[in-house]
Amino acid sequence: MKGIRKILLASLLTLTMAGSVSAASLSGGMKGPEVSQLQQQLIDCGYFARQVDGDYGSTTVKAVELFQKDHGLHVTGIADDATQAAIKRAKGGTRAGGGVLIAEGNTGGTLITYQQILQAKGYLKGGVDGRYGPGTVKAVSDFQKASGLPVSGVIDESTASALQAADPKLGQKVNAEMARQAHKSSSQKVTSAPAVNALPRTAPSRAAPSTGGRTYLFGKGDQGPDVASIQTKLKKAGFLSDKADGIYGDNTVKAVSAFQKKLGLQVTGNVDARTLSVLNKVIAKNNRQSGSQMEDELELGDSGDRVVKLQNLLLLHGYNPGGVDGQFGNGTKKAVMKLQKKNSMPLTGVVDEGVWNRLSRAPSLTGDYKQVMIMQSTAYAPNAGGTGFTYSGNYAGKGHAAVDPSVIPIGSVLFVEGYGYCIADDIGGSVKGNIIDVGVDTMEQAYSWGNKQVKVYVVK
């Protein structure tokens, strides 16, 4: 009887598991919190770049298809158990080209402007109709092939950036439309999942002047401090002997070409986002080997203590990454791009030497605030090794403060004079009444801060 009972139980378990496979599968046309969770996971691993809306539409289908293709799964666009498990395991990864913005089946909106760019550059043979059909798929694929991008037929983040650079005037129109959509989305209440604003990476106008067909950040004829910075890095890497004069001339073209050839990149003589990223990594590696204290470059998908430090510094300067968890996700990338935009830097979302340098400066109050309070302030350092957590579950350190929730609500954004921006996300037994305890990285910093009165600006 026991043997028969075991067989029956095993059979029932098998049937239950088989039934759960089909019940758990998600596919086009479905809606709800399960879809929102899937979309967020696709964002986390770099395959989806649109707002989480709980609607399994064309873009979600294509993101799943691309993930399945890249990970050796049966390409169906349906998120079955195997696909969902693989997506969860891939959290923190990246996709070449970035997440999907627009795909076959989408209509209207920014698609019309992208079609206008493709038509003007000779890739779209049909008319501009605001429908992402086979003709647009072919046009996008041809553009990607000609631009040295991963050929997918979808407008992902890299493709969007390249299209905007190809026609800066229309590119600005796309950015304006995306900004309006982001503003509209942020004003709507989302109950199933947090909204994610994934604007495509673009280079500012000073880095990409209107020269027609341009898909790179810097090239011959460009001038300025960014060019000088690239020249300095090329000199450190041993590819340029001239001085860093900030003028992108023939010798800089030759140096960039030699660097690209040596590192297995497409040889163009121009500095695109990929070339700049590799150059930064080479310099960071050289600095580590020579004992330099320069910070490592960080980008989407990275994790660890350096990301915790980055996220806390972003908070300190007023750029909220959406949480301090040591994972470089889309929230952190968005915060980095806000910093880059504010400081007229190339909008790459990559934390390079320029971003670290900006974060090393003293924070300053910018924008409006609701209230000013005079408070008694102390400072605290979390446990060594980055293991201390705030009341709200973030890694503690700079950019966080403990408050009395009856005085300042948990989650408030503050600016503390002499310290910087912070999130009020912690509490403490001795933090009662008109007291604020700001987070620092070391006990030495805590002793240096001491116990003093400070102005606290309640931003929001």
N, C-alpha and C positions, 0 to 999 in steps of 0.2 A: 504493500500500500504506500509506503514512504517513497518508493521509486516512482510509482505512478503519480503520486502527488507532486514530486519534483518536476516530472515531465510536464504535467498540467500547468504548474506555476511558470515553468520556462516558456511554454507555449503562449500563455496569457501575457507574459512579459514581452515576448517577441511581437505579438499582435499589438500590444499597447505602444511599443516603440515604433512599429511600422506605421501605426495611425498617427503618431506624433510627428513623423517626418512630413507628411502632407499637410497636417494642421499648422506646423510651424513655418512652412514655406511662405515666402512673400513674393509677390509678383506685380507686374504692371496693373494699375487701376485700383490697387488696394490703398486704404488710408487708415490712419490711427497711430497710437503711440509706439506700436512695434515698428512701423515704418520710420517714425521719427528717430527711434533708437538706431535702426540700421543706417539711416542717413548720417547721423552723428558719428557712427563708427567708420563709415566711408570717408568722412571728413578727416577723422583722426589718422587714417592711414593714407591720406593724400589723393583719394580718387573722386571726391565730390567737393565742389566749391560753391554750391548754391546754398541758400538759406534752408535750414531744417523746417519743413512745412508739413510733414506727415503724409505727403501725397506721393505715391509711387508712380511718378510720371516718366516721360521719355528720358530725361536727364539721369534719373536714378537707374533706370534700366541700362543705359549705356555705361554708367559708372560700374555697375555690377558686371556687365559683359567684359569691360576692360580688365577688371580685377580678376575675373575668371580666366581670361586669356593669359594674363601675366603670371598666374599662379598654377597653371596646368590643370584647371578644372574644366568641366564640360560647359561650353559657352552657351548659356540659355537666357541670361538676363533675369533669371529667377533665383532669388536668394533662398536656396534650400538649406538643410542643416549643415551640409559639408561646406557650403559657401559662407554661411554665417559664422561657422567656427573658424574658418580661415581668416575672415575679416577681423574677428576679435583678436586672433593671434598676431595679425599684422599691425595692430594699433601702434602708432608712433613711427610707421614707415612712410615712405614717400613714393610718388609715381613720377616718372620722367615726363615732364610737361605740366605737372600740377593737376589739380582737380578739374572735373568737367563743369563748364559753365553753361553751355548750350549744346544740344545734340539733335539728331534727326527726330522730327516730330514736334519740335518746339515752333512757336509762331510769335511774330510781332516783337515789340520792345526793342532791345539793343540789336537783335538779329538783323533788322532792316539796315542799320548803320554798318554792321559788319559786311552785309551783302553789298552795300554801296562801295566799300573799300575794295572788296574782292572784284567787283565789276570794274572799278576805275583802274585796278592793277592788271586787268586782263585775265583773271582766273575764273570769273563767273560769266558764262556765255549767255545764260538766260536773263530774264528780267528780275528786278528787285521786287519780290512779292511778299516778303515777311514770313515765308514758310520754309522750314528747314527740310527740304526734300533731297532726292538723289543728286540733283544738279549742284546744290550747295555742298553736299558731302564731297563730291568730286572736286569742287573748287577749293574747299578747305584742305583736302588731301594734297592737291597740287601745290597750294601755297606752302603747306608744311614741308613738303619734299624740297621745294626750292629754297626754303629758309633754313634747312638743316634741323628741323624739329621732328619729334616722333610723329609718324604718320598714323593718325587715328580717324580722321574725318570728322572729329568733334572739335568744338572751340573750347580748349582747355585754357588754363591760366597763361602758359607760355605763348600759345597761339594768339590769345587775346592781346597780350602785350605786344607781340610782333605786328599784329594787324594795326594796332593803334599807332605804333611807331612808323608804320608804312605810310600813314596819312594822318599826321598830327592834328590837323583841324577836325577831321571826323573822329579821331581818337578822343579829343576833348569832349566831343558830343556824347560819346559812349560813357566817359567818366561822369559827366553831368547826370546822365540818365541812371547810371548805377548808384550815384549818390542819392538821387531822389528815391530810388527803390529802397535803399538802405534806411533812409530817414523814415519812409513810410512803414517799413517793416519794424523798425525799432519803436515806433509809436503804437504798434498793435500788441495786444496781450497774447502771449504764447503760453499755452498750458501743457502741451505735450512734450516740448523740448526747448532748450534755449535757442534763440535766434543766432545764426552765425552769418556775419557779413563777410563775404569773400570777394573783395574787389580784386581784379587782376593786377598783376605787377606792371607798372609803367615807369618809364624814365621821365624825369621832369624836363621841361622845354629847354633848359639850358644844356642838358646832356643829349638831347635829341632834337636839334633844330629842324625846321621844315625843309629837308633836302629831297624828299620824295623817295619812297621805297626803303627807308632806313629801318633796320631791324637790330641795331646794336646801340650800346650806350655811349661809347667814345670812339672817334676815328680821326683821320687826317684833317687838320684844319681847326680842330677844337682847341680851346684854351681855357685856363683857369686852374684853381687849386686842386680840383679832382684829378685833372690830367697830371699835375705835379706829383700828387700822391701815388698815382699809378707808375709814373716814371721812377719815383723813389723805390717802390717795391721791385720794379724790374732791375734797378741797379743792385738792390740787395740780393736778388736772385741770380745775379751775374749775367744778365742779358742786355744791359744798357750801360755804356761807358760815359755818355754825355751827362751833363748836369740836368737836374730836374727843373727845367725852366717853365713848365706849365704850358708848353706849346707842342701840340701833337704833329710833329713833322716827319720827314722821311725816315730818320733814324729810329724814332719811336715805332713807326710802322714795321721796320725791320726787326726791332727788338721783340715786339708783340708776336710777329710771325714766327720768329725763332722759338719763342716760348711755347706757342701753340703747337708747333711741329714736335718739339721735345716732349711735350706732355700728351701727345696723341689727340689734340683738339683739331677742329676744322681750321685750317690756316687761311685767315682773311686779313690779318693785320689790324683788324678792328677789335675793340674790347667789348664783347657782349657779356651778358650776365654769367654765362658758364665760365668764360675766360677769367673774369674778375673773381669768381668764387674759387677757382683752382689756384689763381695767383695768391689770394689771401691765405689759402690753406698751406701753400708752399712756404710763405713767409712765416706763418704761425709755427710750422714744423721746424723751420730753421732756427727760429727764436727759442723754441723749447730745447733744441739740441745745444744751443749756445748758452743756455741758462737765462735767457731773457724772461722778463715777467709779463710780456705781452699776453693778453687773453686769447684763448682759442676762438676761432670762428665757430659760430653756431647757426643752425638752420633747422627748418621744419623736419621733425623726426628725431632730433637729438634729445638726450635725456641725461639726468644726473645732477651733481652738485653745482656745476657751472650754470646749468639752466635755472636752478633755484636762485642762484646769485643774480642772474639776469632778470628773472621775474621780479625779485624784490627790488632791484634797482629801477626797473620800469615803474613799479608802484611809487617809489620814492620821487620820481620825476613826473608823476601824474599820468602815466600811461598804463592803464589797467589791463593785464593779460588775461583777466577772467578767472584767475586762480593761481596759486603758487604750489604746483605739484611736481615740479622737476621734469615735466614733459613739454617739449617744444611743439605745441599744437597750433591750430589756426588762431586761437585767441592771442597767443604770444606773438605769432607772426603779424597779426593785425596791429598789435600794440607797437611792435618794432617799426612797421610801415608808417604809423602815425608819427612816431619820432622822426623818421627819415623825411616825411613830408614837411613837418614843422621846421626842420633844419635844412631844407632844400638839398637833400641827399637823394641819390638814385633809389627808387622804390623797389628794392629787391626782396625785402623781408628777411634778409640774411644779416646776421650780427657780425660785422667785420670790425676792423680796427677803428674806423670812423665812428661807428655806433658806440663801441666801448669808450672811446675818448669823450664822446658827448655825455655818456652816463657817468663819467668820472668827475664832471663839473658839479658845482654846487647847485641844487635845485632852486628854482625861483617860482613865485606865485604868478600864475597867468590865468586870465579869465575871471569870471564872476564868482562870488561867494554869497552865502545866505546870512551868515552870522559870524561875529568875532567874539571870542571868549578869552578871558585871562585865566589861565589854569596853572596849577603847580605841576611840574613835570619831573619825572625820573626816567631812567632808561634801564632796560633789561636785555641780557644776552641769552639766546636759546642754548640748549644743550650742545656740546661740541660735536662736530661732524654733521651738522645740518639735520639732526633728528628731532629737534624741538618743533612742536606744532602749536598753532593758535587754537583758540576756542572754536573757530569756524572750520578748522581742519587744514589750514594752509601751513606750509613750512614757515617757521618764524624767522625774524631777522629784520633788516631794514625794510621800511615800507609798511610796517604793521604797528598797531598801537593797542594797548589795553585801556579800556575806559569803563566807567560805570554806566551800564545801559540805561539807567534812569536819567542820566544827564545827556549822554550822546548815544543814539541808537546804534546797535551793532550793524555793521555794513556801511556806515557813513564814510564818505570821502572827506579827508581833512588835509589842511596844510598847516604844519607846525613851524613857526618862525625859527630859523636857525637849523632846521632839520630837513623839511621837505614834505612832499605829499605822503599820505599813508591811508590805509584802510583800518577803520576801527573794528577789528575782528577778533579781539581778545579781551579777556576779563582777568581779574586777579583779586585775591582776598584782601589786599591792602589798597586796592584801587577803588576807593569809595568817594563819592561826591565830586568835587571840582579838581580831579586829579587825572593826569594822562601819563601813561608809562609807555615810552616809545621803544621800538625794537632796534637793537644794534647787533653787530656781528660778533663782537668780542667784549670781554669784561673790561679791557682797557678803555674801549670806547664808552662803556657804561659809566666808568669812573670819571672819564673826561667830561661827560655830559652833566653829571652831578645831579643836584636837586635845585631847581630854579623855576621862576615864573616865566611863562612863554605866552605869546599870542597864538591862539588856535583859530584858524579860519574854517568854518564848516562850509565845504563846497557843495555837497549834496548828500 
